[in-house]
Amino acid sequence: MEIIFEFITQIIFELVLQIFGEVLVEIGLRSLVEPFRQREEHNSKGVLVGYTLLGFIVGGLSLLIFPQSFVRSQTMHGISLLITPLLAGAAMSGMGWLRLRQGKKLLLIDTFSYGFIFAFAMALVRFAFTT
């Protein structure tokens, strides 16, 4: 029972870190995108590469603050590559839905797919370089 509680706690810490990173990126992107509000078109391949690179960068920066993995179990270490990005993508989709209901302008990271891509890139860096 203690192992299950520890595993759930570790996954929650990883998820909170990824959502926090996504929210910081979203705030930064909103401030950068403001001057270009008229332009509604986007290149989906470019956006995919951009969010992947941002995920790598935020993942690397998170290593400066949290150099150790939140998932300490050797058998469960790789699970953060799937579970937390899925949960983070769902959280970003929910935030997008809330913003849409409030009539606010959405960024692409407010969707499940781009939220997942960002979180997966961040998790991949953390998985590769955490101790």
N, C-alpha and C positions, 0 to 999 in steps of 0.2 A: 504494500500500500504506500509506503514511504517513497518507493522508486517512482510510482505513478505520479504522486504529488510533486516530486522533484522534477520529473520530466515535463509536466504541465507548466510548472513555474518557469522553467528554462525556456520553453516555447513562448510563453507570454512575454518574457523579457526580450527575446529576439524579435517578436512581433511589434512590441512597443517601440523598440529601437528603429525598426524599418518604417513604421508609420510616422514616427517623429522625423526621420530623415525625409520622407516623402512630403510631409507638411512643410518642412523648411524649404525644400526645393520648390514646392508649389508657391509659397510666399515669394520666393525670389523670382520665379517665373512670372508671377502676376505683376510684379513691379517692372520687370523687363518688357513684358508684352503690352503694357499700357500704351506706349507711344504708337504701337502698330495695330491698334484696335480695328481699323477699317478692313484689314486683310483677313479674310476668313478661310482662305485656302491653306492647305498644308500638304507636304510631301510625306506620306506615311513611312516610307523607308528612311528618310532623313530623321523623322521624329523617333522612329524605333532605335536608330543608331544614337541619337541624342540622349534619349532616356537611359539607354544601356550605358553610355559613357558617364552620365550623371550618377547612375547607380554604382558604377565602379569607383567614382570619385568619392561619393558619400560613404561607401563601404570602406574605402581606404582611410578617410578621415575618422570614421568611427573606431578604427583600430587604434588611433592615437589616444582615444578616451577609454575604450574598452578592449584592451589587447587580448583578453581571454574570451573563449567561446562561452556563451550562456548555456549551451547544451554540453554538459560535462561527460555524459555517458558515451563510451566508445561505440557501442552498438547503435546508438541513436544520433550520432554526430551529423550524419548526412541528411537526416530527416528535415533539418531546417532549410534545406535547399528546395523542398517542395511545400511543406505545410505553411511556413510563415509567408512566403510570397503569395500563396493562394489566399491566405487570410488577409494579407495587406492589400491585395488586389480587390478583394471583396469590400474591405473597409474604404478604399478610395472610391469604389463604385457607389457605396452608400453615401459618402461625403458629396459626390457628384450629384446624386439624387436629391440630397438636401439642398444643395446650392441651386439646382434647377427649380425646386419648389419655391425657393426664396426669390427667384427671378434673377439670380446672379449669373454672370458669364462663366462658362466652364472652360477649363483647360483640358488638354487631352489626358493628362495624368489623373483626371477625375473619372476615368473609365477603368474597368477591370483589367483590360489587356495591357494598357500602358502602365498602370499601377503594378501589375504583376511583373512586367519586364524590368521596371526600375528595382523592385524589391528582390527579384531573382538575381540581378547583377550585383546588388549590394550583398546578398546572402552568399553568392559565389566568392566574392572577395573575402568575406569574413570566414567562409569555410576553408579557403585555401591558406589564409595567413594567420588564423587564430591559434593560440597555443592551448 
